[in-house]
Amino acid sequence: MESNLQSDWVARSLRSVWHPCTQMQHHETVPLIPVKHGRGAWLYDHEGRRYLDAISSWWVNLFGHANPRINAALKEQLDTLEHAMLAGFTHEPVIELSERLAALTGHKLGHAFYASDGASAVEIALKMSFHSWRNKGRSGKQEFVCLKGSYHGETIGALAVTDVALFKDAYGPLLRATQTVMSPDARQAAEGETAQDVARRAAADVERLFNERGDKIAAIIIEPLVQCATGMAMHDPIYLQLVRALCDQHSVHLILDEIAVGCGRTGTFFACEQAGIWPDFLCLSKGISGGYLPLSLVLSRDEIYQAFYSADVTRGFLHSHSYTGNPLACRAALATLDIFEQDNVLEANKLRAARLTKALEPLANHARIKNARKQGMIWAFDAIDAGPTFSRRYFAEATRQELLLRPIGPTIYLMPPYILDDGEIDGLAARTLSVFEATLAGAEA
Ligand SMILES: *Cc1c(COP(=O)(O)O)cnc(C)c1O
């Protein structure tokens, strides 16, 4: 009876829901899992099977599903104010959130502009950069620079600064031309080269481009410390220091996309803190609402804000979304920031990370694994000779072993919520390895 229910949900979903980032025909063989409810790090289906959410439901869920503290904050907000437009009106949750985020940047980035998803935050940063140059009389600065292997979202503007062929190629004719520079990915180190050497080589590529056409470039956009969507490519923080200096020298804005790496994911609240620099624009989304509601924002410097401040309406930033600064989403974000403070999460994560790193040693040392790497609460491993269907086969096997884990190509990665207890950490490491071995064995069979 229960099992019929589960297959009913699957059939109905496949008939009427067009799932994201999915070739729908693959669901003829790949399982679709209807989630009935969630609690903590676990998702439960209609048959009572559970799945350990090792990738925080696409990197958004920081403190578990159905978190009691975030739930309580939202229930209270729901009975107070669900939404009000943010043009001509304001409200407590959006004010408080903006103030607290500004304080977290040491008031370097004191102006918060809101949207709902990550790609929209990227669009906003690109438009603000271009428009602020224009307001300063430098309308020739119209180009954007991104890194090889970059991912900044999939709307038309964000896709233009994304360098992932699978997402981009089909839409090439719709996109603005972008300058692409070398990635500082430390895996490219030649014999005898360090991660810092690679970072310096990559920064030299930025310098070459800025020397060539800095006067035409509005901004460079970078995902600091870890380029997540292309397979957790990690780099040395010195890269960010060098690029910050080049941006200052050549009057180019630095946009840091912390949509995935922000909110404590790399070990500090903002990834750029590890380089000791601040960008001109910082994009946040994903974890900021604890994984509860769509919320994104762009934090910017006072100098940017001042470039728009004028009696002339057309010099203003005339961009909006219907749900800009939604009070429920802001309340979820405030509850999330409360948990960071009350539970001293960044410190507690160091202990969790150390235990998980240790537990993952057998996988890191596996004969079919290379480039084992980690940064804060991100772990990644590249499977050797994985084959083209590795990711799908791993995902399917993982679900059989009560694990939600979707590799990116040959890269197995973990981005768990910040709530795992010791048993869950050890179980996660053991399953990640046993699923890998079963996936390899399946390919040979
Ligand atoms: C997820 C992501 C985005 C896009 O966010 P959406 O909410 O999916 O539009 C942009 N940049 C980075 C680095 C991301 O990880």
Ligand as a Chemical Component Dictionary entry (heavy atoms), coordinates in Angstrom:
data_LIG
# 
_chem_comp.id                   LIG 
_chem_comp.type                 NON-POLYMER 
_chem_comp.pdbx_formal_charge   0 
_chem_comp.three_letter_code    LIG 
# 
loop_
_chem_comp_atom.comp_id 
_chem_comp_atom.atom_id 
_chem_comp_atom.alt_atom_id 
_chem_comp_atom.type_symbol 
_chem_comp_atom.charge 
_chem_comp_atom.model_Cartn_x 
_chem_comp_atom.model_Cartn_y 
_chem_comp_atom.model_Cartn_z 
_chem_comp_atom.pdbx_ordinal 
LIG C1 C1 C 0 24.131 28.123 -7.133 1  
LIG C2 C2 C 0 25.064 29.197 -7.575 2  
LIG C3 C3 C 0 24.621 30.301 -8.309 3  
LIG C4 C4 C 0 23.208 30.446 -8.788 4  
LIG O1 O1 O 0 22.284 30.455 -7.760 5  
LIG P1 P1 P 0 20.759 30.021 -8.104 6  
LIG O2 O2 O 0 20.027 30.281 -6.852 7  
LIG O3 O3 O 0 20.817 28.573 -8.460 8  
LIG O4 O4 O 0 20.331 30.869 -9.238 9  
LIG C5 C5 C 0 25.533 31.267 -8.629 10 
LIG N1 N1 N 0 26.819 31.168 -8.264 11 
LIG C6 C6 C 0 27.286 30.131 -7.557 12 
LIG C7 C7 C 0 28.709 30.090 -7.156 13 
LIG C8 C8 C 0 26.427 29.093 -7.205 14 
LIG O5 O5 O 0 26.896 28.023 -6.536 15 
# 
loop_
_chem_comp_bond.comp_id 
_chem_comp_bond.atom_id_1 
_chem_comp_bond.atom_id_2 
_chem_comp_bond.value_order 
_chem_comp_bond.pdbx_ordinal 
LIG C1 C2 SING 1  
LIG C2 C3 SING 2  
LIG C2 C8 DOUB 3  
LIG C3 C4 SING 4  
LIG C3 C5 DOUB 5  
LIG C4 O1 SING 6  
LIG O1 P1 SING 7  
LIG P1 O2 DOUB 8  
LIG P1 O3 SING 9  
LIG P1 O4 SING 10 
LIG C5 N1 SING 11 
LIG N1 C6 DOUB 12 
LIG C6 C7 SING 13 
LIG C6 C8 SING 14 
LIG C8 O5 SING 15 
# 
